[in-house]
Amino acid sequence: MLRGDDDARQDDDARRAALDKARAHYDAGRYDEAAAALPGDAGDGSNDDVLLAGAVAFRLKRWQRCASLCLRAIDRDPAFAEAYGNLANALREMGDPERAKRLYLKAISLKPRFAAAYENLAATHLALGETDAAAECYAAALHADPADEATRVRP
């Protein structure tokens, strides 16, 4: 084996360990620590890595960074429903609920049982005073994932 192959494998292992650490921090709600643990090139990794980096940016209220990472993931994989949903979340926070609604619908069209997209679409409708549409979306979320406790306890 060539020395360069060993170095590349060690770099890959170190990168994967950093991403695993970032994921653990994210899952535990420690978003600043997750951001610090992300390798500098997380936005250039797999789409799952890009989605994690975008989710961390979202939790830290770095909406533009989140949107940029989601767009990168969508550019690579136009059928990546989660990236559309996360992009919609960022756009909603940046004050563009109408565009967010279209992107939630795109995510749902790609992944019809995407309960989180239905829930986020419902919350967007509700924030706009569109209560009938919100109720329909909450019902769709419950149908998509009947075991989701958060959806079952919605008023």
Accessible surface in RSA format (square Angstrom, percent):
REM  Atomic radii and reference values for relative SASA: ProtOr
REM  Chains: A
REM  Algorithm: Lee & Richards
REM  Probe-radius: 1.40
REM  Slices: 20
REM RES _ NUM      All-atoms   Total-Side   Main-Chain    Non-polar    All polar
REM                ABS   REL    ABS   REL    ABS   REL    ABS   REL    ABS   REL
RES MET A   1   162.40  84.1  73.77  48.8  88.63 211.0  82.92  70.5  79.48 105.3
RES LEU A   2   133.78  74.5 131.37  94.0   2.41   6.1 133.53  93.8   0.25   0.7
RES ARG A   3   158.85  66.7 149.00  76.0   9.84  23.4  77.39 105.8  81.46  49.4
RES GLY A   4    47.45  58.5   0.00   N/A  47.45  58.5  37.12 101.9  10.33  23.1
RES ASP A   5    71.82  50.3  67.29  67.0   4.53  10.7  11.82  27.8  60.00  59.8
RES ASP A   6    48.50  34.0  47.08  46.9   1.42   3.3   7.84  18.5  40.66  40.5
RES ASP A   7    58.82  41.2  57.71  57.4   1.12   2.6  23.61  55.6  35.21  35.1
RES ALA A   8    52.79  48.5  47.37  73.1   5.41  12.3  52.16  73.5   0.63   1.7
RES ARG A   9   123.12  51.7 118.73  60.5   4.39  10.5  52.07  71.2  71.05  43.1
RES GLN A  10   110.12  61.6 104.89  76.7   5.22  12.4  37.58  80.0  72.53  55.0
RES ASP A  11    97.21  68.1  91.16  90.7   6.05  14.3  25.63  60.3  71.57  71.4
RES ASP A  12    92.00  64.4  87.28  86.9   4.72  11.2  23.86  56.2  68.13  67.9
RES ASP A  13    88.00  61.6  81.62  81.2   6.38  15.1  29.11  68.5  58.89  58.7
RES ALA A  14    64.37  59.2  51.11  78.9  13.26  30.2  59.08  83.2   5.29  14.0
RES ARG A  15    51.93  21.8  46.77  23.8   5.16  12.3  36.67  50.1  15.26   9.2
RES ARG A  16   110.39  46.3 109.40  55.8   0.99   2.4  53.44  73.0  56.95  34.5
RES ALA A  17    59.43  54.6  49.84  76.9   9.58  21.8  55.07  77.6   4.36  11.5
RES ALA A  18    26.56  24.4  20.95  32.3   5.60  12.7  25.95  36.5   0.61   1.6
RES LEU A  19     2.75   1.5   1.85   1.3   0.90   2.3   2.08   1.5   0.67   1.8
RES ASP A  20    79.96  56.0  73.46  73.1   6.49  15.4  27.70  65.2  52.26  52.1
RES LYS A  21   123.53  60.3 116.77  71.6   6.76  16.1  66.43  59.8  57.10  60.8
RES ALA A  22     0.00   0.0   0.00   0.0   0.00   0.0   0.00   0.0   0.00   0.0
RES ARG A  23   101.69  42.7 101.69  51.8   0.00   0.0  37.83  51.7  63.87  38.7
RES ALA A  24    55.15  50.7  45.90  70.8   9.25  21.0  51.78  72.9   3.36   8.9
RES HIS A  25    23.84  13.0  23.84  16.6   0.00   0.0  19.13  19.7   4.71   5.5
RES TYR A  26    40.95  19.1  38.16  21.7   2.79   7.3  22.13  16.6  18.82  23.2
RES ASP A  27   101.77  71.3  64.73  64.4  37.04  87.6  32.73  77.0  69.04  68.9
RES ALA A  28    58.65  53.9  20.97  32.4  37.69  85.7  33.64  47.4  25.01  66.3
RES GLY A  29    37.90  46.7   0.00   N/A  37.90  46.7  16.56  45.4  21.34  47.8
RES ARG A  30   102.87  43.2  96.04  49.0   6.83  16.3  46.85  64.0  56.02  34.0
RES TYR A  31    57.47  26.8  54.61  31.1   2.86   7.4  33.39  25.1  24.08  29.7
RES ASP A  32   102.38  71.7  93.53  93.1   8.85  20.9  32.68  76.9  69.70  69.5
RES GLU A  33    83.14  47.7  79.30  60.0   3.84   9.1  35.44  68.5  47.70  38.9
RES ALA A  34     0.00   0.0   0.00   0.0   0.00   0.0   0.00   0.0   0.00   0.0
RES ALA A  35    29.19  26.8  15.34  23.7  13.84  31.5  15.65  22.0  13.54  35.9
RES ALA A  36    89.77  82.5  50.37  77.7  39.40  89.6  63.17  89.0  26.60  70.5
RES ALA A  37    18.45  17.0   2.67   4.1  15.78  35.9  13.54  19.1   4.92  13.0
RES LEU A  38    31.57  17.6  17.73  12.7  13.84  34.8  17.73  12.5  13.84  37.3
RES PRO A  39    26.36  19.2  13.55  12.4  12.81  46.6  23.16  19.1   3.20  19.9
RES GLY A  40    88.79 109.5   0.00   N/A  88.79 109.5  46.93 128.8  41.87  93.8
RES ASP A  41    63.73  44.6  59.17  58.9   4.56  10.8  28.42  66.9  35.31  35.2
RES ALA A  42     3.43   3.2   3.20   4.9   0.23   0.5   3.20   4.5   0.23   0.6
RES GLY A  43     3.46   4.3   0.00   N/A   3.46   4.3   2.34   6.4   1.12   2.5
RES ASP A  44    98.22  68.8  77.41  77.0  20.81  49.2  23.86  56.2  74.36  74.2
RES GLY A  45    14.98  18.5   0.00   N/A  14.98  18.5  12.72  34.9   2.26   5.1
RES SER A  46    60.64  51.2  43.93  58.6  16.71  38.5  52.25 111.3   8.39  11.8
RES ASN A  47    29.41  20.3  23.60  22.8   5.81  14.0  15.64  37.6  13.77  13.3
RES ASP A  48    97.39  68.2  93.62  93.2   3.77   8.9  25.60  60.2  71.79  71.6
RES ASP A  49     7.29   5.1   6.60   6.6   0.69   1.6   0.69   1.6   6.60   6.6
RES VAL A  50     0.60   0.4   0.33   0.3   0.27   0.6   0.33   0.3   0.27   0.7
RES LEU A  51    30.43  16.9  28.90  20.7   1.54   3.9  30.33  21.3   0.10   0.3
RES LEU A  52     7.98   4.4   6.09   4.4   1.89   4.8   7.68   5.4   0.30   0.8
RES ALA A  53     5.20   4.8   2.62   4.0   2.58   5.9   2.62   3.7   2.58   6.8
RES GLY A  54     0.31   0.4   0.00   N/A   0.31   0.4   0.31   0.8   0.00   0.0
RES ALA A  55    16.82  15.5  13.97  21.6   2.85   6.5  16.62  23.4   0.21   0.6
RES VAL A  56     2.38   1.6   2.38   2.2   0.00   0.0   2.38   2.1   0.00   0.0
RES ALA A  57     4.68   4.3   3.36   5.2   1.32   3.0   4.51   6.3   0.17   0.5
RES PHE A  58    42.04  21.0  41.02  25.4   1.01   2.6  41.02  24.9   1.01   2.9
RES ARG A  59   120.64  50.7 100.78  51.4  19.86  47.3   8.24  11.3 112.40  68.1
RES LEU A  60    39.25  21.9  18.98  13.6  20.27  51.0  22.58  15.9  16.67  44.9
RES LYS A  61   149.15  72.8 132.68  81.4  16.47  39.2  75.78  68.2  73.38  78.2
RES ARG A  62   127.11  53.4 119.25  60.8   7.86  18.7  43.12  58.9  83.99  50.9
RES TRP A  63    55.37  22.2  53.15  25.7   2.22   5.2  35.28  18.8  20.09  32.6
RES GLN A  64   123.45  69.0 120.39  88.0   3.05   7.3  63.05 134.2  60.39  45.8
RES ARG A  65   108.91  45.7 102.18  52.1   6.73  16.0  42.34  57.9  66.57  40.3
RES CYS A  66     0.21   0.2   0.21   0.2   0.00   0.0   0.00   0.0   0.21   0.2
RES ALA A  67     3.47   3.2   3.47   5.4   0.00   0.0   3.47   4.9   0.00   0.0
RES SER A  68    46.05  38.9  39.60  52.8   6.45  14.9  19.40  41.3  26.65  37.3
RES LEU A  69     0.84   0.5   0.80   0.6   0.03   0.1   0.84   0.6   0.00   0.0
RES CYS A  70     1.79   1.4   0.67   0.7   1.12   2.6   1.02   2.6   0.76   0.8
RES LEU A  71    85.59  47.7  82.32  58.9   3.27   8.2  82.56  58.0   3.03   8.2
RES ARG A  72    83.93  35.2  76.53  39.0   7.40  17.6  29.41  40.2  54.52  33.0
RES ALA A  73     0.00   0.0   0.00   0.0   0.00   0.0   0.00   0.0   0.00   0.0
RES ILE A  74    20.89  11.9  20.39  15.2   0.50   1.2  20.39  14.7   0.50   1.3
RES ASP A  75   122.22  85.6  97.15  96.7  25.07  59.3  22.34  52.6  99.88  99.6
RES ARG A  76   107.85  45.3  70.38  35.9  37.48  89.2  48.06  65.7  59.79  36.2
RES ASP A  77    56.60  39.6  55.05  54.8   1.55   3.7  12.91  30.4  43.69  43.6
RES PRO A  78    88.50  64.5  85.21  77.7   3.29  12.0  85.73  70.8   2.78  17.2
RES ALA A  79    64.66  59.5  49.08  75.7  15.58  35.4  49.33  69.5  15.33  40.6
RES PHE A  80    25.34  12.7  23.26  14.4   2.08   5.4  25.34  15.4   0.00   0.0
RES ALA A  81     4.18   3.8   3.20   4.9   0.99   2.2   3.20   4.5   0.99   2.6
RES GLU A  82    48.29  27.7  48.28  36.5   0.01   0.0  26.25  50.8  22.04  18.0
RES ALA A  83     0.00   0.0   0.00   0.0   0.00   0.0   0.00   0.0   0.00   0.0
RES TYR A  84    21.52  10.0  21.52  12.2   0.00   0.0  10.49   7.9  11.03  13.6
RES GLY A  85     3.92   4.8   0.00   N/A   3.92   4.8   3.92  10.8   0.00   0.0
RES ASN A  86    34.60  23.9  34.49  33.3   0.11   0.3   4.45  10.7  30.14  29.1
RES LEU A  87     4.66   2.6   4.66   3.3   0.00   0.0   4.66   3.3   0.00   0.0
RES ALA A  88     0.00   0.0   0.00   0.0   0.00   0.0   0.00   0.0   0.00   0.0
RES ASN A  89    21.14  14.6  21.14  20.4   0.00   0.0   0.87   2.1  20.27  19.6
RES ALA A  90     0.00   0.0   0.00   0.0   0.00   0.0   0.00   0.0   0.00   0.0
RES LEU A  91    10.74   6.0  10.74   7.7   0.00   0.0  10.74   7.5   0.00   0.0
RES ARG A  92    58.82  24.7  48.12  24.5  10.70  25.5  20.09  27.5  38.73  23.5
RES GLU A  93    79.38  45.6  54.02  40.9  25.37  60.4   5.08   9.8  74.31  60.7
RES MET A  94    74.10  38.4  37.27  24.7  36.82  87.7  34.38  29.2  39.72  52.6
RES GLY A  95    59.95  73.9   0.00   N/A  59.95  73.9  31.20  85.6  28.75  64.4
RES ASP A  96    52.55  36.8  50.39  50.2   2.16   5.1  17.11  40.3  35.44  35.3
RES PRO A  97    34.85  25.4  34.85  31.8   0.00   0.0  34.85  28.8   0.00   0.0
RES GLU A  98    86.03  49.4  85.27  64.5   0.76   1.8  48.81  94.4  37.21  30.4
RES ARG A  99    97.73  41.0  97.73  49.8   0.00   0.0  19.06  26.0  78.67  47.7
RES ALA A 100     0.00   0.0   0.00   0.0   0.00   0.0   0.00   0.0   0.00   0.0
RES LYS A 101    26.20  12.8  26.20  16.1   0.00   0.0  13.01  11.7  13.19  14.1
RES ARG A 102   145.04  60.9 138.87  70.8   6.16  14.7  69.59  95.1  75.45  45.7
RES LEU A 103    25.39  14.1  25.39  18.2   0.00   0.0  25.39  17.8   0.00   0.0
RES TYR A 104     0.03   0.0   0.03   0.0   0.00   0.0   0.03   0.0   0.00   0.0
RES LEU A 105    99.08  55.2  94.55  67.6   4.53  11.4  95.30  66.9   3.78  10.2
RES LYS A 106    86.04  42.0  80.70  49.5   5.34  12.7  37.35  33.6  48.69  51.9
RES ALA A 107     0.00   0.0   0.00   0.0   0.00   0.0   0.00   0.0   0.00   0.0
RES ILE A 108    17.40   9.9  16.95  12.6   0.45   1.1  16.95  12.2   0.45   1.2
RES SER A 109    78.30  66.2  45.23  60.4  33.08  76.2  49.12 104.6  29.18  40.9
RES LEU A 110    62.08  34.6  30.81  22.0  31.27  78.6  33.21  23.3  28.87  77.7
RES LYS A 111    85.37  41.6  83.77  51.4   1.60   3.8  56.76  51.1  28.61  30.5
RES PRO A 112    88.00  64.1  82.65  75.3   5.35  19.4  82.65  68.2   5.35  33.3
RES ARG A 113   139.97  58.8 127.39  64.9  12.59  30.0  67.71  92.5  72.26  43.8
RES PHE A 114    25.86  12.9  24.44  15.1   1.42   3.7  25.86  15.7   0.00   0.0
RES ALA A 115    11.52  10.6   8.67  13.4   2.85   6.5   8.67  12.2   2.85   7.6
RES ALA A 116    52.01  47.8  46.37  71.6   5.64  12.8  48.56  68.4   3.45   9.1
RES ALA A 117     1.18   1.1   0.00   0.0   1.18   2.7   1.11   1.6   0.07   0.2
RES TYR A 118    38.66  18.0  38.66  22.0   0.00   0.0  15.41  11.6  23.24  28.7
RES GLU A 119    22.82  13.1  21.52  16.3   1.30   3.1   4.83   9.4  17.99  14.7
RES ASN A 120    38.35  26.4  38.35  37.1   0.00   0.0   0.00   0.0  38.35  37.1
RES LEU A 121     4.30   2.4   4.30   3.1   0.00   0.0   4.30   3.0   0.00   0.0
RES ALA A 122     0.00   0.0   0.00   0.0   0.00   0.0   0.00   0.0   0.00   0.0
RES ALA A 123    40.21  37.0  35.15  54.3   5.05  11.5  36.05  50.8   4.15  11.0
RES THR A 124     0.88   0.6   0.75   0.8   0.13   0.3   0.88   1.2   0.00   0.0
RES HIS A 125    25.58  14.0  25.58  17.8   0.00   0.0  16.86  17.4   8.72  10.1
RES LEU A 126    91.26  50.8  80.69  57.7  10.58  26.6  80.69  56.7  10.58  28.5
RES ALA A 127    89.19  82.0  45.62  70.4  43.57  99.1  58.53  82.4  30.66  81.2
RES LEU A 128    70.56  39.3  40.68  29.1  29.88  75.1  46.37  32.6  24.19  65.1
RES GLY A 129    55.78  68.8   0.00   N/A  55.78  68.8  30.18  82.8  25.60  57.3
RES GLU A 130    59.14  34.0  50.82  38.5   8.32  19.8  36.52  70.6  22.62  18.5
RES THR A 131    83.10  59.1  77.44  78.5   5.65  13.5  52.45  70.5  30.65  46.3
RES ASP A 132   114.69  80.3 109.94 109.4   4.75  11.2  32.43  76.3  82.26  82.0
RES ALA A 133    30.83  28.3  25.96  40.1   4.87  11.1  28.18  39.7   2.64   7.0
RES ALA A 134     1.68   1.5   1.68   2.6   0.00   0.0   1.68   2.4   0.00   0.0
RES ALA A 135    61.87  56.9  50.94  78.6  10.93  24.9  56.24  79.2   5.63  14.9
RES GLU A 136   125.08  71.8 115.17  87.1   9.91  23.6  46.15  89.3  78.93  64.4
RES CYS A 137    15.16  11.5  13.16  14.7   2.00   4.7   2.00   5.1  13.16  14.2
RES TYR A 138    33.89  15.8  32.58  18.5   1.32   3.4  25.54  19.2   8.35  10.3
RES ALA A 139    62.13  57.1  50.78  78.4  11.35  25.8  56.70  79.8   5.43  14.4
RES ALA A 140    30.66  28.2  22.36  34.5   8.30  18.9  28.86  40.6   1.80   4.8
RES ALA A 141     0.00   0.0   0.00   0.0   0.00   0.0   0.00   0.0   0.00   0.0
RES LEU A 142    69.53  38.7  69.06  49.4   0.46   1.2  69.06  48.5   0.46   1.2
RES HIS A 143   135.54  74.1 126.39  87.8   9.15  23.4  88.27  91.0  47.27  55.0
RES ALA A 144    10.38   9.5   2.04   3.1   8.35  19.0   2.82   4.0   7.56  20.0
RES ASP A 145    55.40  38.8  54.15  53.9   1.25   3.0   9.71  22.9  45.69  45.6
RES PRO A 146    79.51  58.0  75.93  69.2   3.58  13.0  76.12  62.8   3.40  21.1
RES ALA A 147    82.18  75.6  60.85  93.9  21.33  48.5  65.22  91.8  16.96  44.9
RES ASP A 148    36.37  25.5  29.62  29.5   6.75  16.0  10.58  24.9  25.79  25.7
RES GLU A 149    96.01  55.1  93.10  70.4   2.91   6.9  58.01 112.2  38.00  31.0
RES ALA A 150    49.98  46.0  41.13  63.5   8.85  20.1  46.79  65.9   3.19   8.5
RES THR A 151     6.47   4.6   0.91   0.9   5.56  13.3   0.91   1.2   5.56   8.4
RES ARG A 152   127.60  53.6  98.95  50.4  28.65  68.2  33.34  45.6  94.26  57.1
RES VAL A 153   101.73  66.9  75.53  68.4  26.20  63.1  82.07  71.3  19.65  53.3
RES ARG A 154    97.80  41.1  75.41  38.4  22.39  53.3   9.36  12.8  88.44  53.6
RES PRO A 155   170.94 124.6 102.50  93.4  68.45 248.8 142.78 117.9  28.16 175.0
END  Absolute sums over single chains surface
CHAIN  1 A     8585.8       7075.0       1510.7       4687.4       3898.3
END  Absolute sums over all chains
TOTAL          8585.8       7075.0       1510.7       4687.4       3898.3
